[in-house]
Amino acid sequence: MRERYDEIRGKGIELLALAPGSLDQTAAFAAAHALPFPLLADPHLAVYRTYQVESRLRSLGQRPALYAIDRNGVVRYAFLGSQQWQVGEIDEALAALAHSP
């Protein structure tokens, strides 16, 4: 997604990432990896629980997820992986948002 951030923004879409750590940990990670998009902290995993992105032993930690949510708060695309390397299809998420009101 980092490589396609400008393209995503060009479509009028904001990309936000979420990390299960403190604000300091999240800020350090974002800086160390030069993320071009905002990385939000979820230290108490409230958002993770809301979207059922729960830690699973077989996924070696937090399960990866990709959600496309329109301006009205409607989830238009949802992907919840079972392994760390599964991150969802950005083209499918973008297509789902392109068809939203």
Buried (B, 14 or more C-beta within 10 A) or exposed (E): BEEEBEEBEEEEBEBEBBBBBEEEEBBEBBEEEEBBBEBEBBEEBEEBEEBEBEEEEEBEEBBBBBBBBBEEEEEBBBBBBEEEEBEBEBEBBBEBBEEEE
